[in-house]
């Protein structure tokens, strides 16, 4: 797992914030089905000028998979949490879809063997 940090605006991102982001992203790796591919996470921090709220963009690349989520919050940690939750929701939905398709195909094969059609 590789993690790449990018800082878009002139904000100071401490090592504790980077460690916090690494911990949160590590939880997402188990939802990615990657036997042969290397997983890469791009985390981008930015402070939006008018309101002064923080924005965290998390993008995951693994083989042909590419998912992106954006989080906004009063602090960088809050923005990271929102982005992580959104990305987790998307990855869980995709994993459920993959499993449902696999089971549906297996069910069809079982019916073909059972009834000889």
Secondary structure, DSSP 8 states (H G I E B T S, - for coil): -EEEEEE-SS----HHHHHHHHHHHHHHGGGS--SSS-EEEEEEEEE-TTT--EEEEEEEEETTEEEEEEEEESSHHHHHHHHHHHHHHHHHHHHHHHHHHHHHHHHHHHHHHHHT-
